């Protein structure tokens, strides 16, 4: 018996088939080979066609079934992870009314800020754990104000994962986790965010039925079976946004546990057991996959725009042709901790939320022409990104999240020992590098929902820890280097 998981990204659709008994990945692929188009008709806009997501999912599913040789009847559950904060609009006939406004679209910032002020900052933090900001509810208000003909035809609104589940099953639904990421959920009253809906003039009926994150959410329809090659009646049994799902994939479920990713941007996602929020809105709080009113589990999400993009810039423009990341790593490791005083701030990829939405640009501090070499530059770049993670984790610590373990995937920046050691020593926690991905986690979560595992933890037992980075006897050197980096940052911020 096998489990199927999807991860619906803005670049590609990923999927994995997992053998239920052994938790081994039979096959994992993504499609298309080139990134899916993001349409930006105006600066700050970002839209995609939900039908393109579906078409690519169908191609990928058929490819997986053909390559694996697995009979479609042996697929016993489906789990879905998806890009967060998107807005999909359906009419009463189930047709998409306009392209989806996706996560990186910034057109609704002013709308969210106005609602935050009108409803009251204390009220929003207490009830929604966030400002309405640029999240899904504010995007819907933009449609109401600017596209009234489309708005009047809305039957239901959806997040990207809700739409994929709908195309697979014909059932319209969402989850508390999904509603919370759109700022449609009132944590204090444990119900949809009535005050925000009323403020924006939304009828509550446009929200889908609320389903459990874990549990049968519908079964593959005959039309979807023809399109995908799946068997009619296969249960869809799990859905969650990509960051909560990434945390689940890394077995980050309990308070104090932290997941992180280090791609072009960086994300730290920690779990707490209370309804916490950041008064300065530097980080966001959403319902985690295992949240309930009786036992709160809140995922606190820190996003750093300037992360791996700094190191990739360094490779393209400083290292030069023929120099690999491994070559850069060896040079970076050849110079002392702290890069002989050279500090680099990585904030060159737009406004940084954790810095009050300041757009600093990347900065190089303390460069000495007679001292520093390319090796120092490489190490300073890695340390600067790592220290930005540490800076953000200090915010999380102030919200009650004391990390005892950080779990990460075996890709991107965490392949660098210099980078990982810098975080482990400065924060004072272990970093476990695991072999997994979001599609695999979604597959296992779906299997748990259908009873293949008695607990999520049992389902995740097959995770392999490939490497662990722990604080060392050199920790004080890292802390000293961080203090010097922090002094550079504070000087620029003042």
C-alpha positions in Angstrom: 0.0 0.0 0.0 1.2 3.5 -0.9 0.6 7.1 0.1 0.7 10.1 -2.3 1.7 13.6 -1.3 1.6 16.9 -3.2 3.3 20.2 -2.6 1.7 22.9 -4.7 4.4 25.7 -5.0 4.5 28.8 -7.0 7.5 27.5 -9.0 6.4 23.9 -9.6 4.2 21.1 -8.3 6.1 18.4 -6.3 4.8 14.9 -5.6 6.0 11.9 -3.7 4.8 8.3 -3.5 5.6 6.7 -0.1 5.4 3.0 0.9 3.1 3.1 3.9 4.7 0.2 5.9 8.3 1.3 5.5 7.8 5.0 5.0 10.3 4.8 2.2 10.0 7.2 -0.8 9.3 5.2 -3.9 9.5 8.1 -6.2 9.6 11.9 -5.8 9.5 14.4 -8.7 8.4 17.9 -9.7 6.8 19.4 -12.8 7.2 21.5 -14.9 10.9 21.6 -15.5 10.8 25.3 -15.9 9.2 27.6 -13.3 5.5 28.2 -13.6 4.7 31.7 -14.8 3.9 34.5 -12.3 2.0 37.3 -14.1 2.8 40.8 -12.8 0.5 43.2 -14.6 1.6 46.0 -12.3 4.5 46.5 -9.9 3.9 44.5 -6.8 1.3 42.3 -8.3 1.7 38.5 -8.6 -1.0 36.2 -10.1 -1.1 32.6 -11.3 -3.8 30.5 -13.0 -5.2 27.8 -10.7 -6.0 25.8 -13.8 -2.3 25.7 -14.6 -1.6 24.2 -11.1 -4.2 21.5 -11.8 -2.9 20.7 -15.3 0.6 20.3 -14.0 -0.5 18.2 -11.2 -2.3 15.9 -13.6 0.7 15.5 -15.8 3.0 14.8 -12.8 0.6 12.3 -11.3 0.4 10.3 -14.5 4.1 10.4 -14.8 4.7 9.1 -11.2 2.2 6.3 -11.7 3.8 5.3 -15.0 7.4 5.5 -13.7 6.8 3.7 -10.4 4.6 1.0 -12.0 2.3 1.2 -9.0 -1.3 0.3 -9.6 -3.6 3.2 -8.9 -5.7 1.1 -6.6 -2.7 0.7 -4.3 -2.7 4.5 -3.6 -4.6 4.6 -0.3 -4.5 8.3 0.7 -3.6 11.7 -0.6 -2.1 14.6 1.3 -1.8 18.2 0.0 0.6 21.0 1.0 0.4 24.3 -0.8 1.7 27.8 -1.2 0.2 29.9 1.6 -1.8 33.2 1.5 -3.2 32.9 -2.1 -6.8 33.8 -3.1 -8.8 31.6 -5.4 -12.4 32.7 -6.3 -15.1 30.3 -7.5 -18.6 31.1 -8.9 -21.7 29.0 -8.2 -20.8 26.7 -11.1 -17.4 25.9 -9.6 -15.5 28.0 -12.2 -12.5 30.2 -11.4 -13.5 33.8 -11.7 -10.0 35.3 -12.1 -6.3 34.4 -11.7 -5.2 33.6 -8.1 -3.6 36.5 -6.2 -0.7 34.7 -4.7 1.5 35.0 -1.6 4.1 37.5 -3.0 1.5 40.0 -4.3 1.6 43.2 -2.3 -1.3 45.2 -3.6 -3.4 44.9 -0.4 -0.8 46.3 2.1 -2.7 49.6 2.6 -6.0 47.8 3.0 -4.7 45.6 5.7 -3.0 48.5 7.5 -6.3 50.4 7.5 -8.2 47.5 9.0 -5.5 47.0 11.6 -6.0 50.6 12.7 -9.8 50.6 12.5 -10.3 47.3 14.4 -7.6 48.2 16.9 -4.1 46.8 17.2 -4.8 45.2 20.5 -8.0 43.6 19.2 -6.3 42.2 16.1 -3.4 40.8 18.1 -5.7 39.2 20.7 -8.2 37.7 18.3 -6.2 37.1 15.1 -2.6 37.0 16.4 -1.6 39.2 13.5 -2.4 42.4 11.6 -4.7 41.8 8.6 -1.6 43.0 6.7 -1.2 41.8 3.1 -2.9 38.4 3.8 -5.8 36.7 2.0 -8.7 38.7 3.6 -7.1 42.0 2.6 -6.6 40.7 -1.0 -10.3 39.8 -1.1 -11.2 43.3 0.0 -9.0 44.6 -2.9 -11.1 42.5 -5.3 -14.3 43.9 -3.7 -13.2 47.5 -4.2 -11.6 47.2 -7.6 -13.4 44.4 -9.4 -17.0 44.6 -8.1 -18.5 42.6 -11.0 -16.2 39.7 -10.1 -16.8 40.1 -6.4 -20.6 39.9 -6.9 -20.2 36.5 -8.7 -18.2 34.9 -5.9 -19.7 31.8 -4.4 -16.8 30.6 -2.4 -13.2 31.7 -1.7 -10.4 29.3 -1.5 -6.7 28.9 -0.7 -4.5 27.2 -3.3 -4.7 23.8 -1.5 -8.4 24.1 -1.1 -8.7 24.5 -4.8 -6.6 21.4 -5.5 -8.6 19.4 -3.1 -11.8 20.7 -4.8 -10.5 19.6 -8.2 -9.6 16.2 -6.9 -12.9 15.6 -5.0 -15.5 18.1 -6.1 -15.9 19.0 -2.4 -15.4 22.6 -1.3 -13.8 23.0 2.1 -10.9 24.6 4.1 -9.3 24.2 7.5 -8.8 26.3 10.6 -5.1 26.4 9.7 -5.9 27.7 6.3 -8.4 30.3 7.6 -5.8 31.5 10.2 -3.2 32.1 7.5 -5.7 34.3 5.6 -6.6 36.2 8.9 -10.1 34.7 8.7 -10.0 33.0 12.1 -10.7 34.4 15.5 -8.6 32.4 18.0 -10.2 34.0 21.1 -13.7 32.9 20.0 -12.6 29.8 18.1 -14.7 30.8 15.1 -14.4 32.7 11.8 -13.3 36.3 12.2 -16.7 37.9 12.3 -15.5 41.4 13.1 -13.0 41.4 10.2 -15.6 40.0 7.8 -18.1 42.7 8.9 -15.4 45.5 8.6 -14.6 44.4 5.0 -18.3 43.9 4.2 -17.9 40.1 3.5 -20.8 37.7 3.8 -19.7 34.8 6.0 -21.3 32.4 3.4 -18.3 32.9 1.0 -16.1 30.9 3.4 -15.9 27.2 2.7 -17.0 24.6 5.2 -14.3 24.0 7.9 -12.8 20.5 7.8 -10.2 18.8 10.0 -6.6 19.1 8.9 -6.3 15.3 9.4 -9.2 13.2 8.2 -11.1 12.3 5.1 -11.9 15.5 3.2 -13.4 13.9 0.1 -12.7 11.2 -2.4 -11.3 11.4 -5.9 -14.1 12.0 -8.4 -14.5 10.2 -11.7 -13.6 13.3 -13.6 -10.4 13.7 -11.5 -9.6 10.1 -11.9 -9.7 10.4 -15.7 -7.5 13.5 -15.6 -4.9 12.2 -13.2 -4.8 8.5 -13.6 -5.8 8.0 -9.9 -8.5 5.6 -8.9 -12.0 6.9 -8.3 -12.7 7.0 -4.6 -9.2 7.4 -3.3 -9.5 9.6 -0.2 -7.9 13.1 0.2 -7.1 13.1 3.9 -4.8 16.0 4.7 -4.1 19.6 3.7 -1.9 22.4 5.1 0.1 25.4 4.0 3.7 24.8 3.0 5.4 26.2 6.1 3.3 24.3 8.6 3.6 21.2 6.4 7.4 21.7 6.2 7.5 21.7 10.0 5.4 18.5 10.1 7.7 16.9 7.5 10.6 17.6 9.9 8.7 16.2 12.9 8.3 19.7 14.4 5.0 19.3 16.3 5.8 20.0 20.0 6.3 23.4 21.8 9.9 24.5 21.6 10.7 22.7 18.4 11.8 24.7 15.4 12.0 24.1 11.6 14.0 26.2 9.3 14.7 26.5 5.6 17.5 28.4 3.9 16.8 29.0 0.3 16.7 32.3 -1.6 14.8 33.6 1.5 15.0 32.0 4.9 12.2 30.8 7.2 12.2 29.9 10.8 9.0 28.3 12.0 8.7 27.5 15.7 5.8 25.9 17.7 4.4 27.3 20.9 1.5 26.2 23.1 -0.1 29.6 23.7 -1.9 32.2 21.6 1.1 34.5 21.2 1.7 37.4 18.8 4.3 40.0 18.1 3.1 43.5 18.9 5.5 44.9 16.3 4.3 42.5 13.6 7.9 41.4 12.8 6.7 37.7 12.7 3.4 36.0 12.2 1.4 33.5 14.2 -0.8 30.9 12.6 -2.6 27.7 13.7 -0.2 24.8 13.4 -1.4 21.5 11.9 -2.1 20.0 15.3 -3.7 23.1 16.8 -7.0 22.8 18.8 -8.8 25.2 21.1 -8.2 22.8 24.0 -4.5 22.3 23.2 -3.2 25.3 21.3 -0.3 24.8 19.0 0.7 28.0 17.2 3.3 28.2 14.5 5.3 31.4 14.8 6.7 32.2 11.3 9.8 34.3 10.7 10.7 35.1 7.1 14.0 36.7 6.1 14.0 37.9 2.5 17.7 38.3 2.3 19.2 34.9 2.9 20.6 32.5 0.3 20.2 35.1 -2.4 23.2 36.8 -0.9 25.4 33.7 -1.2 24.2 33.0 -4.7 25.0 36.6 -5.7 28.5 36.1 -4.2 29.0 33.0 -6.3 27.9 34.6 -9.5 29.6 38.0 -9.2 32.6 37.4 -6.8 33.6 33.8 -7.1 33.4 33.7 -10.9 32.9 30.9 -13.5 33.9 27.4 -12.5 33.8 28.0 -8.7 31.3 25.7 -6.9 29.6 26.2 -3.6 31.8 23.4 -2.3 34.9 25.4 -3.4 33.6 28.5 -1.6 32.8 26.4 1.5 36.4 25.1 1.7 37.7 28.6 1.5 35.2 30.0 4.0 36.2 27.2 6.5 39.9 28.2 6.1 39.6 31.5 7.9 38.7 32.1 11.6 35.3 32.4 13.1 34.2 36.0 12.7 35.9 36.5 9.4 38.7 38.7 11.0 36.1 41.4 11.8 34.5 41.5 8.4 30.7 41.7 8.7 28.0 41.4 6.0 24.3 42.2 6.3 22.3 40.2 3.8 19.2 42.4 3.6 19.4 43.1 -0.2 16.2 41.4 -1.3 13.6 43.9 -0.5 12.0 45.1 2.7 12.6 43.0 5.8 9.5 42.5 8.0 11.6 41.6 11.1 13.3 45.0 10.7 10.1 47.0 10.7 9.8 46.7 6.9 13.0 48.6 6.4 14.7 48.2 3.1 18.4 48.4 4.1 20.1 46.9 1.1 23.0 44.5 1.7 25.9 46.1 3.6 29.6 45.2 4.0 31.2 46.5 7.2 34.8 46.7 8.5 36.5 45.7 5.2 40.3 46.0 5.4 42.1 45.9 2.1 45.3 44.6 3.5 43.6 41.9 5.5 40.6 40.4 3.9 40.4 38.0 1.0 37.8 36.2 -1.0 37.8 33.5 1.8 36.8 36.2 4.3 34.1 37.5 2.0 32.6 34.0 1.6 32.7 33.3 5.4 31.3 36.8 6.2 28.4 36.2 3.7 27.5 32.8 5.4 27.9 34.2 8.9 25.8 37.3 8.0 22.9 35.1 6.8 23.3 32.9 9.9 23.3 35.9 12.2 20.1 37.2 10.6 18.5 33.9 11.5 19.8 34.3 15.1 18.5 37.9 15.2 15.1 36.7 14.2 15.2 33.9 16.7 15.7 36.4 19.4 12.3 37.8 18.5 10.8 34.3 18.8 12.5 33.9 22.2 10.9 37.1 23.4 7.5 35.5 22.5 8.3 32.4 24.7 9.9 30.2 22.1 13.0 28.7 23.5 14.4 26.5 20.8 15.8 23.2 22.1 16.2 21.6 18.6 16.1 23.0 15.1 15.3 20.6 12.3 16.1 21.4 8.7 16.0 19.7 5.3 19.2 18.5 3.6 19.4 21.2 1.0 20.3 24.8 0.3 22.2 26.7 2.9 22.2 24.0 5.5 24.5 22.0 3.3 27.2 24.4 4.5 28.8 23.4 7.8 30.1 26.9 8.3 26.5 28.2 8.1 25.0 25.5 10.3 27.7 25.6 13.0 27.3 29.4 13.2 23.6 29.1 14.0 24.0 26.1 16.4 26.7 27.9 18.4 25.2 31.3 18.5 21.7 30.1 19.4 22.9 27.3 21.6 20.8 24.5 20.1 21.3 21.3 18.1 20.5 21.4 14.4 19.3 18.1 12.9 19.6 17.8 9.1 16.9 15.4 7.9 16.2 13.7 4.5 12.7 14.7 3.6 10.6 17.2 1.7 7.1 18.7 1.8 5.5 16.2 -0.5 6.8 13.3 1.5 5.5 14.9 4.7 2.1 15.4 3.1 1.9 11.8 2.0 2.7 10.6 5.5 0.2 12.9 7.1 -2.5 11.6 4.8 -1.5 8.1 5.8 -1.9 9.0 9.5 -5.3 10.4 8.8 -6.4 7.1 7.2 -5.2 5.1 10.2 -1.9 3.7 8.8 -0.2 5.1 11.9 -1.5 5.5 15.4 0.3 8.8 15.8 1.9 11.3 13.6 5.2 10.6 15.4 4.9 7.0 14.4 4.4 7.9 10.8 7.5 10.1 10.9 9.7 7.5 12.5 11.3 6.8 9.2 13.0 10.2 9.0 16.7 9.9 8.7 18.9 12.3 10.6 21.8 12.7 8.2 23.9 15.1 10.3 23.7 16.9 13.6 25.4 20.3 14.4 25.9 21.0 18.1 27.3 23.9 20.1 31.1 23.5 20.5 33.9 24.7 22.7 34.2 27.6 20.3 30.8 29.0 21.2 32.2 32.2 22.7 34.0 33.1 19.5 30.7 32.8 17.6 28.9 34.9 20.2 31.6 37.6 19.9 31.3 37.6 16.1 27.5 37.9 16.5 27.9 40.9 18.8 30.1 42.6 16.3 27.6 41.9 13.5 24.8 43.2 15.6 26.7 46.4 16.3 26.9 46.9 12.5 23.2 46.3 12.1 22.2 48.6 15.0 24.4 51.4 13.6 22.6 51.3 10.3 19.1 51.0 11.9 19.6 54.1 14.0 
